[in-house]
Amino acid sequence: MLLEYFQMIDRVEAVDLEAKTLTARSVVPSKSPVFEGHFPGMPLVPGVLLIETMAQASGFLVLAATNFAAMPFLMSVDGAKMRTFVEPDAVLDIEAFLEHEGSGYAVTKAKISSAGKKVCDAQLKLRTMPFDQVPLADIVRKRAGEVGLLDALAVRA
């Protein structure tokens, strides 16, 4: 996890397109400039970055479910609940479930846990735009390879 670069997912662990689920894992870095201000003497991952982590897992799931046809962009967060603090070195287990995909939108439910404890959860709505409308296909496919999404999909083939 590179907080300051918004690279929140370290590794996609599994994708099940039939069940419409994705699981991923991230390890919070022991040091980050983010912690200098949040909070001095008590470093905590900002809740907004936990939401971003769920959004990225959801985005990877949408990419997998649509065979990389469109770029997912976070549009809204509903019912987000932060249940505990996340400190440096925490191992985060992220799960995303695809509730709906179509008509240019996707809806997911996502959650994060750490050491068996619930950290946060939310329903996320994403706008999907075909890659011919946004010049991000190569960058997104490269990142998907780096985090193991392509490997997880290949296992299913």
DSSP file (Angstrom, degrees, kcal/mol; ACC not computed):
  #  RESIDUE AA STRUCTURE BP1 BP2  ACC     N-H-->O    O-->H-N    N-H-->O    O-->H-N    TCO  KAPPA ALPHA  PHI   PSI    X-CA   Y-CA   Z-CA
    1    1 A M              0   0    0      0, 0.0     2,-0.6     0, 0.0     7,-0.2   0.000 360.0 360.0 360.0 124.8    0.0    0.0    0.0
    2    2 A L  B > > -A    7   0A   0      5,-2.6     5,-1.9     1,-0.2     3,-1.4  -0.848 360.0-174.6-115.5  92.0    1.4    3.4   -1.0
    3    3 A L  G > 5S+     0   0    0     -2,-0.6     3,-1.5     1,-0.3    -1,-0.2   0.889  80.2  53.1 -56.4 -46.5   -0.9    5.8    0.7
    4    4 A E  G 3 5S+     0   0    0      1,-0.3    -1,-0.3     2,-0.1    28,-0.0   0.657 114.3  43.6 -70.3 -13.1    0.6    9.0   -0.9
    5    5 A Y  G < 5S-     0   0    0     -3,-1.4    -1,-0.3     2,-0.1    -2,-0.2   0.330 109.0-121.9-107.8   4.4    0.1    7.5   -4.4
    6    6 A F  T < 5 +     0   0    0     -3,-1.5     2,-1.0    -4,-0.5    -3,-0.2   0.812  64.8 142.6  57.0  32.5   -3.3    6.2   -3.7
    7    7 A Q  B   < +A    2   0A   0     -5,-1.9    -5,-2.6     1,-0.2    -1,-0.2  -0.836  16.8 161.6 -98.2  93.0   -2.2    2.6   -4.6
    8    8 A M        +     0   0    0     -2,-1.0     2,-0.6    -7,-0.2    -1,-0.2   0.705  45.4  72.8 -93.8 -22.7   -4.3    0.9   -2.0
    9    9 A I        +     0   0    0      1,-0.2    17,-0.2    -3,-0.2     3,-0.1  -0.847  47.7 178.8-100.6 122.1   -4.4   -2.7   -3.1
   10   10 A D  S    S+     0   0    0     15,-1.2     2,-0.3    -2,-0.6    16,-0.2   0.873  71.3   0.4 -82.9 -41.6   -1.2   -4.7   -2.7
   11   11 A R  E     -B   25   0B   0     14,-2.0    14,-2.6   137,-0.1     2,-0.6  -0.970  56.6-136.3-155.3 130.7   -2.6   -8.0   -4.1
   12   12 A V  E     -B   24   0B   0    135,-3.7    12,-0.3    -2,-0.3     3,-0.1  -0.808  23.2-172.9 -82.3 121.1   -5.8   -9.4   -5.5
   13   13 A E  E     -     0   0B   0     10,-2.1     2,-0.3    -2,-0.6    11,-0.2   0.871  59.3 -10.7 -84.8 -41.0   -6.1  -12.8   -3.8
   14   14 A A  E     -B   23   0B   0      9,-1.7     9,-2.5     2,-0.0     2,-0.4  -0.993  48.0-158.9-160.5 151.7   -9.1  -14.2   -5.7
   15   15 A V  E     -B   22   0B   0     -2,-0.3     2,-0.5   137,-0.3     7,-0.2  -0.998   5.0-174.1-133.4 131.8  -11.9  -13.4   -8.1
   16   16 A D  E  >> -B   21   0B   0      5,-2.7     5,-2.2    -2,-0.4     4,-1.0  -0.896   0.7-176.4-125.8 100.7  -15.0  -15.4   -8.5
   17   17 A L  T  45S+     0   0    0     -2,-0.5    -1,-0.1     3,-0.2     5,-0.0   0.804  83.7  55.0 -70.5 -28.6  -17.1  -14.1  -11.4
   18   18 A E  T  45S+     0   0    0      1,-0.2    -1,-0.2     2,-0.1    -2,-0.0   0.926 116.9  36.0 -67.1 -44.1  -19.9  -16.5  -10.8
   19   19 A A  T  45S-     0   0    0      2,-0.1    -2,-0.2    78,-0.0    -1,-0.2   0.547 108.3-129.9 -83.7  -7.9  -20.3  -15.3   -7.2
   20   20 A K  T  <5 +     0   0    0     -4,-1.0    78,-2.7     1,-0.2     2,-0.3   0.896  61.8 132.4  60.3  44.1  -19.4  -11.7   -8.3
   21   21 A T  E   < -BC  16  97B   0     -5,-2.2    -5,-2.7    76,-0.2     2,-0.4  -0.904  38.4-171.4-127.9 154.8  -16.7  -11.4   -5.6
   22   22 A L  E     -BC  15  96B   0     74,-2.0    74,-2.4    -2,-0.3     2,-0.4  -0.993   6.3-163.0-139.2 137.4  -13.2  -10.2   -5.3
   23   23 A T  E     +BC  14  95B   0     -9,-2.5   -10,-2.1    -2,-0.4    -9,-1.7  -0.965  15.7 170.6-120.3 143.4  -10.8  -10.5   -2.3
   24   24 A A  E     -BC  12  94B   0     70,-2.6    70,-2.7    -2,-0.4     2,-0.3  -0.897  18.5-143.5-143.2 169.0   -7.7   -8.5   -1.9
   25   25 A R  E     +BC  11  93B   0    -14,-2.6   -14,-2.0    -2,-0.3   -15,-1.2  -0.993  14.4 176.6-140.4 145.8   -5.0   -7.8    0.7
   26   26 A S  E     - C   0  92B   0     66,-2.0    66,-3.9    -2,-0.3     2,-0.5  -0.990  19.1-145.1-144.6 149.8   -3.0   -4.8    1.7
   27   27 A V  E     - C   0  91B   0     -2,-0.3    64,-0.2    64,-0.2    63,-0.1  -0.977  24.2-127.4-116.8 124.3   -0.5   -4.0    4.4
   28   28 A V        -     0   0    0     62,-2.9    61,-1.5    -2,-0.5   -26,-0.1  -0.509  34.3-111.9 -67.7 131.0   -0.5   -0.5    5.8
   29   29 A P        -     0   0    0      0, 0.0    60,-0.2     0, 0.0    61,-0.2  -0.277  12.5-129.9 -65.0 152.2    3.1    0.9    5.6
   30   30 A S  S    S+     0   0    0     58,-0.2     2,-0.4     1,-0.2    -2,-0.1   0.806  94.4  26.6 -71.7 -28.3    4.9    1.5    8.8
   31   31 A K        +     0   0    0      3,-0.0    -1,-0.2    58,-0.0     3,-0.0  -0.994  67.8 152.9-136.1 143.0    5.8    5.0    7.7
   32   32 A S    >   -     0   0    0     -2,-0.4     3,-1.3    -3,-0.1     4,-0.5  -0.946  51.0-119.0-161.6 145.1    4.1    7.4    5.4
   33   33 A P  T >> S+     0   0    0      0, 0.0     3,-1.0     0, 0.0     4,-0.6   0.781 111.3  70.9 -57.3 -24.7    3.9   11.2    5.0
   34   34 A V  H >> S+     0   0    0      1,-0.2     3,-0.9     2,-0.2     4,-0.9   0.878  93.4  55.0 -57.7 -37.6    0.1   10.7    5.6
   35   35 A F  H <4 S+     0   0    0     -3,-1.3    -1,-0.2     1,-0.2     7,-0.2   0.659  88.3  77.0 -74.4 -15.3    0.8    9.9    9.2
   36   36 A E  H <4 S+     0   0    0     -3,-1.0    -1,-0.2    -4,-0.5    -2,-0.2   0.843 113.9  21.0 -62.5 -31.2    2.8   13.1    9.8
   37   37 A G  H << S+     0   0    0     -3,-0.9     2,-0.2    -4,-0.6    -1,-0.2   0.503 110.2  78.8-113.1  -6.1   -0.5   15.0   10.0
   38   38 A H  S  < S-     0   0    0     -4,-0.9     6,-2.3     1,-0.3    -1,-0.2  -0.618 125.4 -26.8-135.6  75.4   -3.0   12.2   10.8
   39   39 A F    >   -     0   0    0      4,-0.4     3,-2.2    -2,-0.2    -1,-0.3   0.683  65.4-138.9-127.0 146.3   -2.1   12.2   13.6
   40   40 A P  T 3  S+     0   0    0      0, 0.0    -4,-0.1     0, 0.0    -3,-0.1  -0.367 100.7   6.3 -57.2 123.8    1.2   13.3   15.1
   41   41 A G  T 3  S+     0   0    0     -6,-0.1    -5,-0.1    -2,-0.1    -6,-0.0   0.258 133.1  57.4  85.9 -13.1    2.1   10.9   17.8
   42   42 A M  S <  S-     0   0    0     -3,-2.2     2,-0.2    -7,-0.2     0, 0.0  -0.552  77.4-160.1-146.5  75.4   -0.9    8.6   17.0
   43   43 A P        +     0   0    0      0, 0.0    -4,-0.4     0, 0.0     2,-0.3  -0.402  18.5 168.9 -67.2 125.8   -0.7    7.5   13.3
   44   44 A L        -     0   0    0     -6,-2.3    43,-0.2    -2,-0.2    -2,-0.1  -0.992  39.5-112.4-135.8 142.3   -4.0    6.4   11.9
   45   45 A V        -     0   0    0     41,-2.9    41,-0.3    -2,-0.3     5,-0.1  -0.609  44.1-113.3 -70.6 126.2   -5.1    5.6    8.3
   46   46 A P    >>  -     0   0    0      0, 0.0     4,-1.3     0, 0.0     3,-1.1  -0.334  16.8-125.3 -61.3 141.6   -7.7    8.3    7.4
   47   47 A G  H 3> S+     0   0    0      1,-0.3     4,-2.3     2,-0.2     5,-0.2   0.846 109.9  61.5 -55.8 -36.3  -11.2    6.9    6.8
   48   48 A V  H 3> S+     0   0    0      1,-0.2     4,-2.0     2,-0.2    -1,-0.3   0.832 102.6  51.4 -63.0 -30.9  -11.3    8.4    3.4
   49   49 A L  H <> S+     0   0    0     -3,-1.1     4,-1.9     2,-0.2    -1,-0.2   0.805 106.8  53.2 -75.9 -28.8   -8.3    6.2    2.4
   50   50 A L  H  X S+     0   0    0     -4,-1.3     4,-2.0     2,-0.2    -2,-0.2   0.894 109.3  49.0 -68.4 -39.2  -10.1    3.1    3.7
   51   51 A I  H  X S+     0   0    0     -4,-2.3     4,-2.5     1,-0.2    -2,-0.2   0.916 109.9  51.8 -63.5 -42.4  -13.1    4.1    1.5
   52   52 A E  H  X S+     0   0    0     -4,-2.0     4,-2.6     1,-0.2    -2,-0.2   0.876 106.4  54.6 -60.8 -37.4  -10.7    4.5   -1.4
   53   53 A T  H  X S+     0   0    0     -4,-1.9     4,-2.1     2,-0.2    -1,-0.2   0.926 110.1  45.5 -62.4 -44.9   -9.3    1.0   -0.7
   54   54 A M  H  X S+     0   0    0     -4,-2.0     4,-2.4     1,-0.2    -2,-0.2   0.884 112.3  52.6 -64.5 -37.8  -12.8   -0.4   -0.9
   55   55 A A  H  X S+     0   0    0     -4,-2.5     4,-2.6     2,-0.2    -2,-0.2   0.894 108.6  49.4 -66.0 -39.7  -13.4    1.6   -4.1
   56   56 A Q  H  X S+     0   0    0     -4,-2.6     4,-2.5     2,-0.2    -2,-0.2   0.909 111.2  48.5 -68.0 -40.3  -10.3    0.2   -5.7
   57   57 A A  H  X S+     0   0    0     -4,-2.1     4,-2.0     2,-0.2    -2,-0.2   0.923 113.3  48.6 -61.9 -42.7  -11.2   -3.4   -4.9
   58   58 A S  H  X S+     0   0    0     -4,-2.4     4,-2.5     1,-0.2    -2,-0.2   0.898 109.9  52.4 -62.6 -41.0  -14.7   -2.7   -6.3
   59   59 A G  H  X S+     0   0    0     -4,-2.6     4,-2.6     1,-0.2    -2,-0.2   0.907 107.9  50.1 -62.9 -42.6  -13.1   -1.2   -9.4
   60   60 A F  H  X S+     0   0    0     -4,-2.5     4,-2.3     2,-0.2    -1,-0.2   0.887 110.3  51.6 -62.7 -37.5  -10.9   -4.2  -10.0
   61   61 A L  H  X S+     0   0    0     -4,-2.0     4,-2.8     2,-0.2    -2,-0.2   0.926 110.1  48.0 -64.1 -44.4  -14.0   -6.4   -9.6
   62   62 A V  H  X S+     0   0    0     -4,-2.5     4,-1.9     2,-0.2    -2,-0.2   0.915 110.5  52.1 -62.6 -43.0  -15.9   -4.3  -12.1
   63   63 A L  H  <>S+     0   0    0     -4,-2.6     5,-3.1     1,-0.2     6,-0.3   0.931 112.9  45.1 -57.6 -45.7  -13.0   -4.5  -14.5
   64   64 A A  H ><5S+     0   0    0     -4,-2.3     3,-1.1     1,-0.2    -2,-0.2   0.918 112.4  50.6 -64.7 -43.9  -12.9   -8.3  -14.2
   65   65 A A  H 3<5S+     0   0    0     -4,-2.8    -1,-0.2     1,-0.3    -2,-0.2   0.784 116.9  40.4 -67.0 -27.3  -16.6   -8.7  -14.6
   66   66 A T  T 3<5S-     0   0    0     -4,-1.9     3,-0.5    -5,-0.2    -1,-0.3   0.280 111.0-116.5-104.5   9.5  -16.7   -6.5  -17.7
   67   67 A N  T < 5S-     0   0    0     -3,-1.1    -3,-0.2    -4,-0.3    -4,-0.1   0.899  71.8 -58.7  55.0  42.8  -13.5   -8.0  -19.2
   68   68 A F  S   <S+     0   0    0     -5,-3.1    -1,-0.2    -6,-0.2    63,-0.1   0.835  98.9 137.4  59.6  37.8  -11.8   -4.6  -19.0
   69   69 A A        +     0   0    0     -3,-0.5    62,-1.4    -6,-0.3     2,-0.3   0.770  65.8  17.4 -82.7 -26.8  -14.4   -2.9  -21.2
   70   70 A A  E    S-D  130   0B   0     60,-0.3    -1,-0.2    -8,-0.1    -2,-0.1  -0.988  73.9-112.1-150.2 153.1  -14.8    0.3  -19.2
   71   71 A M  E     -D  129   0B   0     58,-3.2    58,-2.2    -2,-0.3     2,-0.4  -0.750  31.1-140.4 -87.3 124.0  -13.1    2.4  -16.5
   72   72 A P  E     -D  128   0B   0      0, 0.0     2,-0.4     0, 0.0    56,-0.2  -0.725  17.9-171.0 -87.4 132.9  -14.9    2.5  -13.1
   73   73 A F  E     -D  127   0B   0     54,-2.8    54,-2.8    -2,-0.4     2,-0.2  -0.982  29.0-113.1-121.6 131.9  -15.0    5.8  -11.3
   74   74 A L  E     +D  126   0B   0     -2,-0.4    52,-0.2    52,-0.2     3,-0.1  -0.457  40.8 165.8 -65.0 127.6  -16.3    6.2   -7.8
   75   75 A M  E     +     0   0B   0     50,-3.2     2,-0.3     1,-0.4    51,-0.2   0.718  58.0   1.9-114.0 -37.3  -19.5    8.3   -7.8
   76   76 A S  E     -D  125   0B   0     49,-1.7    49,-2.5     2,-0.0     2,-0.4  -0.998  49.1-148.7-155.1 156.6  -21.1    7.8   -4.3
   77   77 A V  E     -D  124   0B   0     -2,-0.3     2,-0.4    47,-0.2    47,-0.2  -0.994  21.0-170.0-126.9 122.6  -20.6    6.1   -1.0
   78   78 A D  E     -D  123   0B   0     45,-3.2    45,-2.7    -2,-0.4    -2,-0.0  -0.931  62.5  -2.6-119.2 138.5  -23.6    5.0    0.9
   79   79 A G  E    S+     0   0B   0     -2,-0.4    -1,-0.2     1,-0.2     2,-0.1   0.760  76.4 179.9  62.7  28.8  -23.9    3.7    4.5
   80   80 A A  E     -     0   0B   0     -3,-0.1     2,-0.4    43,-0.1    42,-0.2  -0.396   4.7-171.1 -65.3 134.5  -20.2    3.9    5.2
   81   81 A K  E     -D  121   0B   0     40,-2.3    40,-1.3    -2,-0.1     2,-0.6  -0.988  15.1-157.7-131.1 124.8  -19.3    2.7    8.7
   82   82 A M  E     +D  120   0B   0     -2,-0.4    38,-0.2    38,-0.2     3,-0.1  -0.897  15.5 176.2 -96.8 123.6  -15.9    3.0   10.3
   83   83 A R        -     0   0    0     36,-3.7     2,-0.3    -2,-0.6    37,-0.2   0.662  57.6  -2.2-107.7 -19.9  -15.8    0.5   13.1
   84   84 A T  S    S-     0   0    0     35,-1.0    -1,-0.2    33,-0.1     2,-0.2  -0.967  77.6 -86.1-160.5 170.7  -12.2    0.7   14.4
   85   85 A F        -     0   0    0     -2,-0.3     2,-0.5    -3,-0.1   -41,-0.0  -0.545  30.2-145.0 -84.4 152.1   -8.9    2.5   13.9
   86   86 A V        -     0   0    0    -41,-0.3   -41,-2.9    -2,-0.2     3,-0.1  -0.981  19.7-170.7-120.4 122.4   -6.3    1.3   11.5
   87   87 A E    >   -     0   0    0     -2,-0.5     3,-1.5   -43,-0.2   -59,-0.2  -0.566  36.6 -69.6-105.9 168.3   -2.7    1.7   12.5
   88   88 A P  T 3  S+     0   0    0      0, 0.0   -58,-0.2     0, 0.0    -1,-0.2  -0.221 117.4  25.0 -54.2 148.6    0.6    1.3   10.6
   89   89 A D  T 3  S+     0   0    0    -61,-1.5     2,-0.1     1,-0.3   -59,-0.1   0.403  85.0 145.4  74.3   1.8    1.6   -2.3    9.8
   90   90 A A    <   -     0   0    0     -3,-1.5   -62,-2.9   -61,-0.2     2,-0.6  -0.448  47.2-134.7 -67.8 140.7   -2.0   -3.5    9.9
   91   91 A V  E     -C   27   0B   0    -64,-0.2     2,-0.5    -2,-0.1    24,-0.4  -0.882  22.7-155.6 -95.9 123.1   -2.8   -6.3    7.4
   92   92 A L  E     -C   26   0B   0    -66,-3.9   -66,-2.0    -2,-0.6     2,-0.6  -0.868   9.8-158.9-106.8 130.1   -6.1   -5.5    5.6
   93   93 A D  E     -CE  25 113B   0     20,-3.2    20,-2.4    -2,-0.5     2,-0.4  -0.941  17.1-164.7-105.0 121.4   -8.4   -8.1    4.1
   94   94 A I  E     -CE  24 112B   0    -70,-2.7   -70,-2.6    -2,-0.6     2,-0.4  -0.891   8.5-174.7-113.9 134.8  -10.7   -6.4    1.5
   95   95 A E  E     -CE  23 111B   0     16,-2.7    16,-2.4    -2,-0.4     2,-0.4  -0.988   1.1-173.7-128.2 139.0  -13.8   -8.0    0.0
   96   96 A A  E     -CE  22 110B   0    -74,-2.4   -74,-2.0    -2,-0.4     2,-0.4  -0.994   4.7-165.9-131.4 141.0  -16.0   -6.6   -2.7
   97   97 A F  E     -CE  21 109B   0     12,-2.8    12,-2.3    -2,-0.4     2,-0.7  -0.995  19.0-134.7-126.6 127.1  -19.4   -8.0   -4.0
   98   98 A L  E     + E   0 108B   0    -78,-2.7    10,-0.2    -2,-0.4     3,-0.1  -0.722  26.4 172.0 -85.5 113.8  -20.9   -6.8   -7.3
   99   99 A E  E     +     0   0B   0      8,-2.6     2,-0.3    -2,-0.7     9,-0.2   0.819  67.6   1.7 -88.2 -35.4  -24.6   -6.1   -6.8
  100  100 A H  E     + E   0 107B   0      7,-1.8     7,-2.5     2,-0.0    -1,-0.3  -0.992  54.5 178.1-154.4 143.1  -25.3   -4.5  -10.2
  101  101 A E  E     + E   0 106B   0     -2,-0.3     5,-0.2     5,-0.2     2,-0.2  -0.934  40.0  78.5-147.9 127.3  -23.5   -3.7  -13.4
  102  102 A G  E >   + E   0 105B   0      3,-2.8     3,-1.6    -2,-0.3    26,-0.1  -0.766  60.7  51.7 154.3 162.5  -25.0   -2.2  -16.5
  103  103 A S  T 3  S-     0   0    0      1,-0.3     3,-0.1    -2,-0.2    25,-0.0   0.779 127.8 -55.8  56.8  30.5  -26.2    1.0  -18.1
  104  104 A G  T 3  S+     0   0    0      1,-0.2    24,-2.6    23,-0.1     2,-0.3   0.600 120.7  89.3  83.2  10.5  -22.9    2.8  -17.4
  105  105 A Y  E <   -EF 102 127B   0     -3,-1.6    -3,-2.8    22,-0.3     2,-0.3  -0.956  50.5-166.0-138.3 156.9  -23.1    2.1  -13.6
  106  106 A A  E     -EF 101 126B   0     20,-2.4    20,-3.1    -2,-0.3     2,-0.4  -0.990   6.6-157.5-138.9 147.7  -22.0   -0.5  -11.1
  107  107 A V  E     +EF 100 125B   0     -7,-2.5    -8,-2.6    -2,-0.3    -7,-1.8  -0.995  18.2 173.7-126.7 130.0  -23.0   -1.0   -7.5
  108  108 A T  E     -EF  98 124B   0     16,-2.7    16,-2.6    -2,-0.4     2,-0.4  -0.891  27.0-142.3-128.5 160.7  -20.9   -2.9   -5.0
  109  109 A K  E     +EF  97 123B   0    -12,-2.3   -12,-2.8    -2,-0.3     2,-0.3  -0.990  30.8 179.2-116.0 136.1  -20.8   -3.7   -1.3
  110  110 A A  E     -EF  96 122B   0     12,-2.6    12,-2.1    -2,-0.4     2,-0.3  -0.951  10.4-178.6-137.1 155.5  -17.3   -3.8    0.1
  111  111 A K  E     -EF  95 121B   0    -16,-2.4   -16,-2.7    -2,-0.3     2,-0.4  -0.992  13.3-149.8-151.0 156.4  -15.8   -4.3    3.5
  112  112 A I  E     +EF  94 120B   0      8,-2.6     7,-3.0    -2,-0.3     8,-1.6  -0.984  15.8 178.3-126.3 138.2  -12.4   -4.4    5.2
  113  113 A S  E     -EF  93 118B   0    -20,-2.4   -20,-3.2    -2,-0.4     2,-0.3  -0.932   9.4-162.9-132.3 161.5  -11.3   -6.4    8.1
  114  114 A S  E >  S- F   0 117B   0      3,-2.4     3,-2.1    -2,-0.3   -22,-0.1  -0.970  74.9  -7.7-147.2 128.4   -8.0   -6.8   10.0
  115  115 A A  T 3  S-     0   0    0    -24,-0.4     3,-0.1    -2,-0.3   -23,-0.1   0.856 130.5 -55.1  53.0  37.9   -7.0   -9.6   12.3
  116  116 A G  T 3  S+     0   0    0      1,-0.2     2,-0.4   -23,-0.0    -1,-0.3   0.461 114.6 115.7  79.5   0.8  -10.5  -10.9   12.1
  117  117 A K  E <  S- F   0 114B   0     -3,-2.1    -3,-2.4     1,-0.0    -1,-0.2  -0.853  71.7-111.2-107.2 139.6  -12.1   -7.6   13.2
  118  118 A K  E     + F   0 113B   0     -2,-0.4    -5,-0.3    -5,-0.2     3,-0.1  -0.455  34.2 175.3 -63.9 132.5  -14.4   -5.5   11.1
  119  119 A V  E     -     0   0B   0     -7,-3.0   -36,-3.7     1,-0.4   -35,-1.0   0.804  58.2 -33.6-103.1 -51.9  -12.8   -2.3   10.1
  120  120 A C  E     -DF  82 112B   0     -8,-1.6    -8,-2.6   -38,-0.2    -1,-0.4  -0.984  49.5-168.5-164.2 164.7  -15.3   -0.7    7.7
  121  121 A D  E     +DF  81 111B   0    -40,-1.3   -40,-2.3    -2,-0.3     2,-0.3  -0.979  12.1 160.3-157.1 160.2  -18.0   -1.3    5.1
  122  122 A A  E     - F   0 110B   0    -12,-2.1   -12,-2.6    -2,-0.3     2,-0.5  -0.977  39.2-109.8-169.5 161.4  -20.0    0.6    2.6
  123  123 A Q  E     -DF  78 109B   0    -45,-2.7   -45,-3.2    -2,-0.3     2,-0.4  -0.920  39.1-161.5 -99.2 134.3  -22.1    0.4   -0.6
  124  124 A L  E     -DF  77 108B   0    -16,-2.6   -16,-2.7    -2,-0.5     2,-0.5  -0.935  11.0-156.6-121.6 139.1  -20.3    2.0   -3.5
  125  125 A K  E     -DF  76 107B   0    -49,-2.5   -50,-3.2    -2,-0.4   -49,-1.7  -0.962  15.0-169.6-114.6 131.9  -21.7    3.3   -6.8
  126  126 A L  E     -DF  74 106B   0    -20,-3.1   -20,-2.4    -2,-0.5     2,-0.5  -0.945  17.9-139.1-123.7 140.8  -19.3    3.6   -9.7
  127  127 A R  E     -DF  73 105B   0    -54,-2.8   -54,-2.8    -2,-0.4     2,-0.5  -0.829  21.0-150.6 -91.7 132.6  -19.8    5.2  -13.1
  128  128 A T  E     -D   72   0B   0    -24,-2.6    -2,-0.0    -2,-0.5   -27,-0.0  -0.924  13.1-174.1-110.5 129.9  -18.3    3.1  -15.9
  129  129 A M  E     -D   71   0B   0    -58,-2.2   -58,-3.2    -2,-0.5     5,-0.1  -0.982  32.2-108.2-123.4 128.7  -17.0    4.8  -19.0
  130  130 A P  E >>  -D   70   0B   0      0, 0.0     3,-2.4     0, 0.0     4,-0.7  -0.185  28.3-120.3 -53.5 143.3  -15.7    2.9  -22.1
  131  131 A F  T 34 S+     0   0    0    -62,-1.4     6,-0.3     1,-0.3     5,-0.3   0.701 111.0  67.8 -63.6 -18.5  -12.0    3.0  -22.5
  132  132 A D  T 34 S+     0   0    0      1,-0.2    -1,-0.3     3,-0.1   -62,-0.1   0.657 103.5  47.1 -73.6 -11.3  -12.3    4.7  -25.9
  133  133 A Q  T <4 S+     0   0    0     -3,-2.4    -2,-0.2     1,-0.2    -1,-0.2   0.613 117.2  41.7 -99.2 -17.2  -13.7    7.7  -24.0
  134  134 A V  S >< S-     0   0    0     -4,-0.7     2,-2.0    -3,-0.1     3,-0.6  -0.997  77.9-136.1-133.1 129.2  -11.0    7.8  -21.3
  135  135 A P  T 3  S+     0   0    0      0, 0.0     4,-0.1     0, 0.0    -3,-0.1  -0.287  77.5  97.3 -83.0  56.8   -7.3    7.3  -22.1
  136  136 A L  T 3>  +     0   0    0     -2,-2.0     4,-2.9    -5,-0.3     5,-0.3   0.415  41.1 104.6-122.1  -0.4   -6.5    5.0  -19.2
  137  137 A A  H <> S+     0   0    0     -3,-0.6     4,-2.6    -6,-0.3     5,-0.2   0.894  85.2  44.8 -55.7 -47.9   -6.8    1.4  -20.6
  138  138 A D  H  > S+     0   0    0      1,-0.2     4,-2.1     2,-0.2    -1,-0.2   0.912 115.7  47.0 -65.1 -42.3   -3.0    0.7  -20.7
  139  139 A I  H  > S+     0   0    0      2,-0.2     4,-2.3     1,-0.2    -2,-0.2   0.914 114.6  46.9 -64.8 -43.7   -2.3    2.2  -17.3
  140  140 A V  H  X S+     0   0    0     -4,-2.9     4,-2.6     2,-0.2    -2,-0.2   0.915 112.2  49.0 -67.1 -43.9   -5.2    0.3  -15.7
  141  141 A R  H  X S+     0   0    0     -4,-2.6     4,-1.8    -5,-0.3    -1,-0.2   0.894 111.2  51.4 -63.8 -38.5   -4.3   -3.0  -17.3
  142  142 A K  H  X S+     0   0    0     -4,-2.1     4,-2.1    -5,-0.2    -2,-0.2   0.942 112.0  45.6 -62.3 -47.3   -0.7   -2.5  -16.1
  143  143 A R  H  X S+     0   0    0     -4,-2.3     4,-2.0     1,-0.2     6,-0.2   0.894 109.2  55.8 -63.8 -39.7   -1.8   -1.9  -12.5
  144  144 A A  H  <>S+     0   0    0     -4,-2.6     5,-2.0     1,-0.2     6,-0.9   0.873 109.2  48.0 -59.8 -37.1   -4.2   -4.9  -12.7
  145  145 A G  H ><5S+     0   0    0     -4,-1.8     3,-0.9     4,-0.2    -1,-0.2   0.900 108.0  54.6 -68.0 -41.1   -1.2   -7.0  -13.6
  146  146 A E  H 3<5S+     0   0    0     -4,-2.1    -2,-0.2     1,-0.2    -1,-0.2   0.858 111.3  43.9 -62.3 -36.6    0.9   -5.6  -10.8
  147  147 A V  T 3<5S-     0   0    0     -4,-2.0  -135,-3.7    -5,-0.1    -1,-0.2   0.455 117.8-108.7 -92.1   0.1   -1.7   -6.5   -8.1
  148  148 A G  T <>5S+     0   0    0     -3,-0.9     4,-2.5    -4,-0.4    -3,-0.2   0.570  78.8 128.8  90.7   8.3   -2.3   -9.9   -9.5
  149  149 A L  H  ><S+     0   0    0     -5,-2.0     4,-2.2    -6,-0.2    -4,-0.2   0.926  77.3  49.1 -63.0 -43.1   -5.8   -9.4  -10.9
  150  150 A L  H  > S+     0   0    0     -6,-0.9     4,-2.1     1,-0.2    -1,-0.2   0.887 111.8  49.6 -64.2 -37.4   -4.8  -10.8  -14.3
  151  151 A D  H  > S+     0   0    0      2,-0.2     4,-1.9     1,-0.2    -1,-0.2   0.915 109.6  51.4 -64.9 -43.0   -3.2  -13.9  -12.5
  152  152 A A  H  X S+     0   0    0     -4,-2.5     4,-0.9     1,-0.2  -137,-0.3   0.875 112.0  46.9 -63.4 -37.0   -6.4  -14.4  -10.5
  153  153 A L  H  X S+     0   0    0     -4,-2.2     4,-0.9     1,-0.2     3,-0.4   0.874 108.5  55.1 -71.0 -36.8   -8.5  -14.3  -13.7
  154  154 A A  H  < S+     0   0    0     -4,-2.1     3,-0.4     1,-0.2    -2,-0.2   0.843 101.1  59.1 -65.1 -33.4   -6.1  -16.7  -15.4
  155  155 A V  H  < S+     0   0    0     -4,-1.9    -1,-0.2     1,-0.2    -2,-0.2   0.855 105.4  50.3 -62.1 -34.5   -6.6  -19.2  -12.6
  156  156 A R  H  <        0   0    0     -4,-0.9    -1,-0.2    -3,-0.4    -2,-0.2   0.736 360.0 360.0 -75.9 -23.3  -10.3  -19.3  -13.3
  157  157 A A     <        0   0    0     -4,-0.9    -1,-0.2    -3,-0.4    -2,-0.2   0.492 360.0 360.0 -72.8 360.0   -9.8  -19.9  -17.1
